[in-house]
Amino acid sequence: MTEVRVVDTADEREDAFAVRRTVFVEEQDVDEELEYDEHEDESTHFVAYDGDEPIGAARLRAPEPGLGKVERVAVLESRRGEGVGLAVMNALEERAREAGLESLKLHSQTHAAPFYGRLGYERYGEEFEEAGIPHVKMRKSLD
C-alpha cells in the first residue's frame, strides 16, 4: 500500500532525493547539477512509501501568486504502473488546494504527457528539450 507524505524531516527529504537520483540521474542520465537546484528549499517535497521503502517523489513550488509548478515527479522503474504516480499527484494537488493555489503547471517528459492528460492537465505550446529530454508544457485549473 502506498503512503504519500509531505516531507517533514531530513530523512524523508533524503528519501525523496534518493528516488529522484535513481530515476533522473541514474536511469535517465540527467546531470546531477541540473537535478538539484536553487528551488529545493522553497519547494514542498513529497515522498511515496511502500512500508519503509521510498518509491516515488515530487515537489511543488509557487513561482507566482495562485500558480503552482509541479516538478521532479518520479516513480522507481520497478513500481511504475501500480498507481504510485497517481497517489503522489493526488497528494500534491490536495496540498496545492489547501495552499490556495488556483492552477498548476508542469513540464512533462513527452512520454509521460498521456498520464498527466488523464489527470486533467492540458498541453500547450510546442515540444522543447530540457536536460536533454523532450518535454511539453501542461496546465490544470484547480477550481
C-alpha atoms as one frame of an Amber mdcrd trajectory, in Angstrom:
protein
   0.000   0.000   0.000   1.354   3.405  -0.970   1.527   6.206   1.587   2.428
   9.681   0.333   3.870  12.116   2.862   4.665  15.795   2.718   8.358  15.838
   3.599   8.772  16.988   7.180  12.128  15.514   8.236  15.673  15.360   6.901
  15.301  11.595   6.437  12.123  11.992   4.356  13.825  14.659   2.257  16.773
  12.340   1.634  14.329   9.563   0.683  12.675  11.866  -1.875  16.086  12.890
  -3.224  17.151   9.229  -3.435  14.146   8.401  -5.641  14.889  11.402  -7.847
  18.572  10.446  -8.072  17.682   6.887  -9.098  15.139   7.938 -11.731  16.626
  11.073 -13.197  20.397  10.886 -12.638  20.991   7.134 -12.864  18.187   5.941
 -15.154  17.771   8.966 -17.433  21.331  10.313 -17.235  20.313  13.830 -16.150
  23.280  15.815 -14.862  23.133  15.931 -11.061  23.902  19.668 -11.255  20.589
  20.123 -13.115  18.567  17.760 -10.937  19.177  19.614  -7.678  18.729  23.353
  -7.996  18.164  26.628  -6.197  14.449  25.861  -5.718  14.871  22.904  -3.328
  14.483  24.935  -0.133  11.461  26.939  -1.325   9.596  23.828  -2.505   7.223
  21.477  -0.746   8.530  17.955  -1.251   6.530  14.725  -1.348   7.700  11.151
  -0.929   5.733   7.946  -1.500   6.467   4.869   0.574   5.654   1.202   0.429
   6.256   0.367   4.065   9.668   1.898   4.755  10.789   1.847   1.111  10.707
   5.195  -0.740   9.239   4.524  -4.196   8.070   7.912  -5.520   8.682  11.634
  -5.147   7.691  15.085  -6.380   7.984  18.727  -5.440   5.662  21.717  -5.617
   6.525  25.380  -5.606   4.617  28.577  -6.201   6.575  30.809  -8.606   3.780
  33.381  -8.608   0.613  34.016  -6.577  -2.109  31.469  -7.264   0.063  29.343
  -9.554   1.867  26.167  -8.554   4.565  24.397 -10.518   4.753  20.613 -10.283
   8.312  19.402 -10.606  10.518  16.324 -10.258   7.722  13.744 -10.312   9.456
  10.364 -10.165   8.496   6.739  -9.546  11.028   3.931  -9.334  11.008   1.902
 -12.540  10.124  -1.320 -10.687   6.996   0.337  -9.243   5.572   2.060 -12.320
   2.067   1.075 -13.339   0.987   0.478  -9.745  -0.710   3.836  -9.127   2.209
   5.410  -7.261   2.352   8.418  -9.610  -1.387   8.926  -9.215  -1.096   8.808
  -5.415   1.751  11.339  -5.481  -0.159  13.691  -7.783  -3.342  13.423  -5.702
  -1.428  14.356  -2.541   0.340  17.202  -4.323  -2.893  18.614  -5.748  -4.607
  18.376  -2.360  -1.757  20.336  -0.777  -1.893  22.901  -3.620  -5.609  23.464
  -2.999  -5.004  23.808   0.748  -2.359  26.433  -0.051  -4.915  28.404  -2.071
  -3.352  27.772  -5.459  -5.769  28.202  -8.353  -3.887  26.320 -11.043  -0.865
  24.128 -11.628   1.615  23.919 -14.462   4.329  21.408 -15.241   6.892  20.390
 -17.799   6.147  16.766 -18.679   8.548  14.466 -20.387   6.779  13.839 -23.686
   6.270  10.126 -22.993   4.536  10.951 -19.671   2.105  13.535 -21.109  -0.742
  10.992 -21.502  -0.519  10.240 -17.748  -0.959  13.920 -16.887  -3.663  14.237
 -19.532  -5.698  11.581 -17.698  -5.403  13.770 -14.580  -6.893  16.760 -16.387
  -3.727  18.572 -17.475  -3.841  20.195 -20.893  -0.871  20.559 -23.169   0.091
  23.999 -24.512   2.944  25.276 -26.606   5.491  23.379 -28.623   7.671  20.468
 -27.580  11.024  21.569 -26.153  14.139  19.998 -24.692  15.015  20.129 -21.007
  18.035  18.285 -19.575  18.411  16.618 -22.973  14.903  15.094 -22.813  11.848
  16.119 -24.918   9.180  17.868 -22.816   5.814  19.576 -23.232   4.192  22.256
 -21.091   0.909  21.342 -19.391  -1.506  23.074 -17.026  -4.603  22.408 -14.975
  -7.129  24.577 -13.166  -7.811  23.516  -9.581 -11.304  25.031  -9.305
